[in-house]
Amino acid sequence: MRSLLVIAIGALTLTGCVTENSYNGSNKPVVENKINNADAARTRIALALQYLKTGNNSQAKYNLERAAKFAPDLPAVHYSFAYYYQQVNEPELADKAYQRALKINPNDPNTLNNYGVFLCGIGEYERAKEQLFKAIAIPSYIRVAESYENLALCAIEFNDFDNAEKYFKSALSHSSQRPSSLISLAALYYAKSDLHKAAELVARFETSGRVTPRALMLNYLIQQRMGHIEKAETTAAIILQTYPSSHEANAIQTQQLKRSEFEILRERYRQAQLEELQSSSHEGTITNQPKIRIVRKKAPSRNTSKPVQDMQAAPTSVNPIATVEQLVLATNENKDISDSAAKQTISNSEEIKIITFGAPKAPTVNNQARSTMTQTASNNEVVFYQPEKNVDLFEQTSSTSRAATHTVATTQYAKLPMLNNRVAELQIPYHLVENGENLFSISVRYNVKLSKILQWNGLKESDRVADGRKIYLNDPNIYHEINAGDTLYGIATQHSLLIDQLMRWNKLSPDVAIEPGHKLLIVDPDAYAL
């Protein structure tokens, strides 16, 4: 049974190791409580991170200082302190805290990962890569996919798009269904106008059963650019109906798609390509309206008695390089086209003015370009650069395999308010049995284990299900009704959870009052998926 983290209300008394001794001349054991300093420090760190989430920085610092007294040689204490300094905009103190953590244990992968992300945030790309690669190289490190994703996101910040693609692929090699990596790599392909690859990755994301306005928005833009107008309109309708208050819905309603993070990334990529082309140009500049004189071969006269010599042309002076490269950039063609194709000349005496696309104005890139790099805290570790997650909703989609999926709120707790009204209520996915279906075919259709379907619906494998019966596709027991006398410790014990999990899932501060007549989530809202 999972061990529980005990936090006593008020005094925050901490449990620890239990030892047995005996009095002199007696065999009767005497039980003594002895605090495990490392566990006590981790408890203080967890409290500090919760206070940081609620904006109570003074209490966060107090608990971190207490953690440092309990276990001054624990790396987690110092990189948590570093995270605190990042939140209060003290980068120099944060750097020193990371250095102290690495001095204690130079091979602590969590410290290396978090330090690398910090260095990326202050503009030190090469040092950031060095620290992240050190974390990845440690054999015992289990968050390799996260570190590769951090590398990719950092590379994008410095317009290193080729390496960003490589790092995202490495992240997916270590975790093939990692949602944030799938969408981020799809966004990068969209920025590069590789629409088919982008669409394939979005489809992979959808097969995991997750639905987010961010993924839907990317799919909408992809379908638009591919010319699939009907699919794009269907996706837009889903965004407007399911997430009416989201940024994505607002962008569609106001027709301000250029302000979406994906369009901003696309423009950044285009600007980076333009700058690269300018730097590689022979003259270092690209003109907006260059002129080219092309001499064409004159057609032989039918009435002339003199033969026309082949390949004879008047001398010409051309400078087509800048124009051709500008045209190549504007039309998203391959920039490596040989200059020899631009220097071809044919005979003619007339001058032709080539109209080209001028260099576009530089867009105003705001903080939306960094929306994929949010900093969050999870469990007893400091986790960085996790894209913002959304509550999973399983409405009807265009996917054939989930066409009959429905959602329903739990009837037992439907009228009870959440203890924290900022926490969105979850919807339970279910399927209505149709003619000819059985439990096995339903489990295959939704890729859910039959044993789980039986467990969640209180059925046996031999049971027949009537047409129209509701079959839950995930555990319907997702809430706890708070009764008089309940405590966080008691609720956590009853459901085999950690107190820290209840606090994170329900966005509770450590000093929250438990009020009867409300309900708490007892499942992770970010992992509750079909």
Secondary structure, DSSP 8 states (H G I E B T S, - for coil): --------TTT-----EEEEEE-TT---EEEEEE--HHHHHHHHHHHHHHHHHTT-HHHHHHHHHHHHHH-TT-HHHHHHHHHHHHHTT-HHHHHHHHHHHHHH-TT-HHHHHHHHHHHHHTT-HHHHHHHHHHHHH-TT-S-HHHHHHHHHHHHHHTT-HHHHHHHHHHHHHHSTT-HHHHHHHHHHHHHTT-HHHHHHHHHHHHHTT---HHHHHHHHHHHHHHT-HHHHHHHHHHHHHH-TTSHHHHHHHTT-GGGSHHHHHHHHHHHHHHHHHHHHSSSS---SS--B---------TT-SS---TT---------HHHHHHHHHHTT--TT--HHHHT-----SS-B--------------GGGGTT---EEETTEEE--------------S-GGGTTEEEE--TTTTTS-BSSTTS----EEEEE--TT--HHHHHHHHT--HHHHHHHHT--TT----TT-EEESS-S--EEE--TT--HHHHHHHTT--HHHHHHHTT--TT----TT-EEE-S-TTT---
